[in-house]
Amino acid sequence: MQLFLFLALAIVAIAAAIGVLVSKNAVYSALALLVNFAVLAVMYIMLHAQFVAVVQVIVYAGAIVVLFLFVIMLIGTETSLLAARGRSRQITTIIALVAGVAFLISAAYVAVAGTVSADQGRVPGDGAVQAIGEALFTQYLLPFELASVLLLVAMIGAVVLARKQKSDEV
């Protein structure tokens, strides 16, 4: 029964991810992203990681999708960077195809080599908040800090791009 539920959820998650990518309307993309986040939260519950599931719903499905919707409503979809045409669109498509092929090759390698063990997906201490905190700030401190720096750089880049667009319009 668990395998059937996992496969059904996986199909829904993949369909929602494809919906994010192929939707012409940005609001529909954000809603498909919300479905994807909700399905991932259910998968976390299946892994007995209730804390991670709740964080997935509160932070990602709640805050991030609402933030995306506010940004979409604020700047409008007609002025988005995705509407760029010409050479920059071709370069973006080529980069996306190369990244997709690289991902598929690495996924195939992991599937064939069998380098993923069953313990790699386990949450420390059966999902207890204290165990997650200890693992996050001891064993995984460097990746945690690198993720925070990456998010800071993305936020600064978004502000710079938004200011540049506003100065071009005036």
Rosetta blueprint (number, residue, H / E / L):
1 M L
2 Q H
3 L H
4 F H
5 L H
6 F H
7 L H
8 A H
9 L H
10 A H
11 I H
12 V H
13 A H
14 I H
15 A H
16 A H
17 A H
18 I H
19 G H
20 V H
21 L H
22 V H
23 S L
24 K L
25 N L
26 A H
27 V H
28 Y H
29 S H
30 A H
31 L H
32 A H
33 L H
34 L H
35 V H
36 N H
37 F H
38 A H
39 V H
40 L H
41 A H
42 V H
43 M H
44 Y H
45 I H
46 M H
47 L L
48 H L
49 A L
50 Q H
51 F H
52 V H
53 A H
54 V H
55 V H
56 Q H
57 V H
58 I H
59 V H
60 Y H
61 A H
62 G H
63 A H
64 I H
65 V H
66 V H
67 L H
68 F H
69 L H
70 F H
71 V H
72 I H
73 M H
74 L H
75 I H
76 G L
77 T H
78 E H
79 T H
80 S L
81 L H
82 L H
83 A H
84 A L
85 R L
86 G L
87 R H
88 S H
89 R H
90 Q H
91 I H
92 T H
93 T H
94 I H
95 I H
96 A H
97 L H
98 V H
99 A H
100 G H
101 V H
102 A H
103 F H
104 L H
105 I H
106 S H
107 A H
108 A H
109 Y H
110 V H
111 A H
112 V H
113 A H
114 G L
115 T L
116 V L
117 S L
118 A H
119 D H
120 Q H
121 G H
122 R L
123 V L
124 P H
125 G H
126 D H
127 G H
128 A L
129 V H
130 Q H
131 A H
132 I H
133 G H
134 E H
135 A H
136 L H
137 F H
138 T L
139 Q L
140 Y L
141 L H
142 L H
143 P H
144 F H
145 E H
146 L H
147 A H
148 S H
149 V H
150 L H
151 L H
152 L H
153 V H
154 A H
155 M H
156 I H
157 G H
158 A H
159 V H
160 V H
161 L H
162 A H
163 R H
164 K H
165 Q H
166 K H
167 S H
168 D H
169 E H
170 V L
